[in-house]
Structure formats: structure tokens, C-alpha cells
């Protein structure tokens, strides 16, 4: 291949023609494990590519990211992790059109907004999600209906052999997917991901992890997101390994699935490790075929506990859908570190642009340029915010140690300002997650009645330690005091106990929902009086008094914003 990337998804798929090893395995509704070979997978993808191409607008000579007019060749996919999703990913690569991953856990209005924003000419879905699209105004095809979905093979039959399309010379440069960001702090943006970017990153990861055709890659993360595509689907295609699909993530079924499919590798993003660790421990947990787990955003303590309990290696890396910054790990990389950045990546003060010193939190910036970032779809303002002065501004906070290792400290929107001092929320959340019984935690700023913010944390506990009755405010305060790196300024003013965090489909906590609710919730909230005072349950009288204090100082309290 010529150009920026050295391969394409279409080329990786074409290499699987004639490969009769298992491509996909999954459990059917009848509980029977089913399989499809790679040769059959490619032919099914080709059949879908041919059928869909006939439904889409004719391609231009060089379709731009922002079409000059008319609908581009964008196919929305609204479904969970079913085999059809994998065939459609292959179809997009072979057919040269762009797949738009739509998130079925979002509300109907949000899904329609995403589909319209990304100019979907057609949406392919399954029966459970049809109702979400009835007012979209976009043609919809149901893969569960033989009348609507001719490429679908009938049960027990082999699909007709389909001619594999000729792979275009510029296949690597063509948009393969529009992947919507998680939207934890703002409305999702659609990241443009070319075939070359996805194929190169996934193939590189497969080599780094030592994956081969003998591996079974367990994927329960949603395939509309970059983690599943780059850390599971493409590595399986590139190596000829087996992709074991689960429709949606289940902590209780993780280990049974690993044993059922013979999984040797699994990927994750967000907090799945914490939820799996919260399941009852068994003496034979380590008796399984799993060799390694790869993902990002797990707590360091969870990484260590998971590896020990299930007898596997766990590598927690750093990744974003945009892909403008990457890291590599060394044998000497300390626990919890992202590693050493690739290229000229620096941590800078978001106010002054000056480089931060050791231990100082700032934004990670790639001074060498965009890296793998290929832009947002129809969002020039967001592009310009990411690429300023020839540099890629990640929007992610970090700090470094004397050896040059970077440590993640949250998103750029996760600053908290107390007493005129700014600090990142990430280290606070991680410290709370290391308190016994806490599965997940979020730290964020809520308004102070006079000026700035106060620190609030939301904590989700395991089933055995959940509820206000299990929260020991004295022990919690003693724990905070025992952490030498936890200054008093970081101490939460409010502690909210949640039964389940508001989450995206990729298990990321939706911080904006927690910020909007603040202490105006039916969940138990504990209040700290004074900087070092004890925690006690927050009452309706406390809430009313706070509202009066806000009014006294001319500030708008939560709930009225």
C-alpha cells in the first residue's frame, strides 16, 4: 500500500479467503455454541457488501469526510454483539462504504440524533431496536426479517459463494467507521477512522500481545466502539484467531464464557474488571484457559487482583478513539503508569501552555502533530480545538514521574477548583476505589455556595457492602487521612452512595449526570462539616439551608441550572 498506512481492513479480510479455521463462535438462543469459518465469514461479508452497495448512493471519485451534497455512503448499525455485526464490519471494508456504530443503550432521540448527524443513508438493526428508529426518517432494514434482509443465510444452509470485490488501491485511506465518542462530559462526536488506521493499530496490538491463529479472543465489549474493533475484531482478522462473541457484558458470566469458548484473551474498557472481581470468589477461579487481558481505564489495584485471582497477565494501556497519543510499556514501568509516550508528547499547563514539572498535572499534548487522529465528522470546531498550533491537544490530564512515566489523571473537563486552587479529579476517584468494598468511584466538582467548587464523590459498592447502613463515615475519614498523597483540599465535602453508576455502553461513568444531580438525589448522601469534620447523613434540612446560602450569595444552586 502507499500513503500513510501500510495495510487496510479489506486486505486483512482478503487474506482469510480459503481459511477454514473458526472465525466466530457464539452461543445461540438455544444455548448451543455455534461457529463460522473465516472463509465463510469473508463470503458472507462480501454478499452483504454487494447487497448494501446497491442500496446506497453511487460513490464519488473521492468521497470527502464532509460531503459537498447529498447523502454519503454511510450505513448505521444499531445492534448488540451478534454475528451479523461482524459480517457488516467486513462488508464495510470490502464494499468501501462507512459503517456508523450506533449505541443501543442511548435513548431513541439520541440515537436518531446520532444517525442524522452522521448522514446515515440506511440503518441496519435487529428487532429489539426497531421502535427506537420509527421516527428517524431514515430507511431501516431488520436483519431478523428474511423479507428485508436477503443476504441473511437461512438456518442450516451455506450462503452462496460471493465474489470478493477488487480491493481499491486507496482502500487504506477510505473512512471505515465513524465511531461516536463516549459522551461522558458532552454530546458524542463522530471520530473518522480509516481502514488503514484501524487495520494498522489492531495488527500492531496483535503482534505486541503475541496473538496467533490458536488464540480465542473473547469480546463482550460493544462492537460499535473502538476498543472492541481495534483490540478484538481486527486482531482476530489479522491473525486468523477465533472471535468469541457475547451479546453484552455480564460479570457473572465472564468466567463461564471463558471456559465454554476456551478463551485465551479478553479485552475491556472502563470498569469490567472491578465488576468481575465483585462476583463471589471461588477456589478454582484460576483454573481457566485465559492467558492475557488487555484494556484501559482499570484501577491499578483491580489489575493486580484480577491477574492473581484468574491466573493471567493483565495489561492496562491508554487509548482513545481519536488516537492522537500512544504509549509503550517497559519491564520497569511501575503499576498504574501509562508508560512512556511515543514521540514528542508533553504535559502542559492548560492556562499558560508551559510544560509541567514532575508530579504536576496538566494536559497531554502531542507536539509532533495529529498522530493517528483523522478528524471528527462535520465538526470543524472540535477539529480546531484538538489541533492547535500544529499540536494535538488530547483533552486528557496526566502527570509524570522522574523516569518519564506518565500517569492518567482524568479528562480536561475533570478539573475541580476549591479555594482558588485547581486539581484533577482522577487521583481522588482512584483513591476512593481502593477503599475496601468500593467497585467504582467518581470524583467531581459541585458548586460551592460562595465561590468555586466543593469536592463530591459517588461510590458504588459491591453487593455485600452496599447501602447507607454499610457505610462507616468514621472509617472512611480515617482512610482518607491515612493516604499521604491525599491532601485535605481533596477531601470530599459530599459522599454519595449509588447502587449503580450512570454509564455508557463502554462502562464509562457519565460524570455530567452526577454533576447535574449533585446532592439532589434519593441516594444516601453524607456531608462533611468543616475541612476535617466528621461525615454524617445529609438531611432535607441541610439541603434547604444550602439553597438559602446560595441565594444569599447570589449563586444558582444545583437543580436550578
C-alpha positions, 0 to 999 in steps of 0.5 A: 500500500502507499500513503500513510498506512501500510495495510487496510481492513479489506486486505486483512479480510482478503487474506482469510479467503480459503481459511477454514479455521473458526472465525466466530463462535457464539452461543445461540438462543438455544444455548448451543455454541455455534461457529463460522469459518473465516472463509465463510465469514469473508463470503458472507461479508462480501454478499452483504457488501454487494447487497448494501452497495446497491442500496446506497448512493453511487460513490464519488471519485473521492468521497470527502469526510464532509460531503459537498451534497447529498447523502454519503455512503454511510450505513448505521448499525444499531445492534448488540454483539451478534454475528451479523455485526461482524459480517457488516464490519467486513462488508464495510471494508470490502464494499468501501462504504462507512459503517456508523456504530450506533449505541443501543443503550442511548435513548431513541432521540439520541440515537436518531440524533446520532444517525442524522448527524452522521448522514446515515443513508440506511440503518441496519438493526435487529428487532429489539431496536426497531421502535427506537428508529420509527421516527428517524426518517431514515430507511431501516432494514431488520436483519431478523426479517428474511423479507428485508434482509436477503443476504441473511443465510437461512438456518442450516444452509451455506450462503452462496459463494460471493465474489470478493470485490477488487480491493481499491488501491486507496482502500487504506485511506477510505473512512471505515467507521465513524465511531461516536465518542463516549459522551461522558462530559458532552454530546458524542462526536463522530471520530473518522477512522480509516481502514488503514488506521484501524487495520494498522493499530489492531495488527500492531496490538496483535503482534505486541500481545503475541496473538496467533491463529490458536488464540480465542479472543473473547469480546463482550465489549460493544462492537460499535466502539473502538476498543472492541474493533481495534483490540478484538475484531481486527486482531482476530482478522489479522491473525486468523484467531477465533472471535468469541462473541457475547451479546453484552457484558455480564460479570457473572458470566465472564468466567463461564464464557471463558471456559465454554469458548476456551478463551485465551484473551479478553479485552475491556474498557472502563470498569469490567474488571472491578465488576468481575472481581465483585462476583463471589470468589471461588477456589478454582477461579484460576483454573481457566484457559485465559492467558492475557487481558488487555484494556484501559481505564482499570484501577491499578489495584483491580489489575493486580487482583484480577491477574492473581485471582484468574491466573493471567497477565493483565495489561492496562494501556491508554487509548482513545478513539481519536488516537492522537497519543500512544504509549509503550510499556517497559519491564520497569514501568511501575503499576498504574503508569501509562508508560512512556509516550511515543514521540514528542508528547508533553504535559502542559499547563492548560492556562499558560501552555508551559510544560509541567514539572514532575508530579504536576498535572496538566494536559497531554499534548502531542507536539509532533502533530495529529498522530493517528487522529483523522478528524471528527465528522462535520465538526470543524470546531472540535477539529480546531480545538484538538489541533492547535498550533500544529499540536494535538491537544488530547483533552486528557490530564496526566502527570509524570514521574522522574523516569518519564512515566506518565500517569492518567489523571482524568479528562480536561473537563475533570478539573475541580477548583476549591479555594482558588486552587485547581486539581484533577479529579482522577487521583481522588476517584482512584483513591476512593476505589481502593477503599475496601468494598468500593467497585467504582468511584467518581470524583467531581466538582459541585458548586460551592455556595460562595465561590468555586467548587466543593469536592463530591464523590459517588461510590458504588459498592459491591453487593455485600457492602452496599447501602447507607447502613454499610457505610462507616463515615468514621472509617472512611475519614480515617482512610482518607487521612491515612493516604499521604498523597491525599491532601485535605483540599481533596477531601470530599465535602459530599459522599454519595452512595449509588447502587449503580453508576450512570454509564455508557455502553463502554462502562464509562461513568457519565460524570455530567449526570452526577454533576447535574444531580449533585446532592439532589438525589434519593441516594444516601448522601453524607456531608462533611462539616468543616475541612476535617469534620466528621461525615454524617447523613445529609438531611432535607434540612441541610439541603434547604439551608444550602439553597438559602446560602446560595441565594444569599450569595447570589449563586444558582444552586444545583437543580436550578441550572 
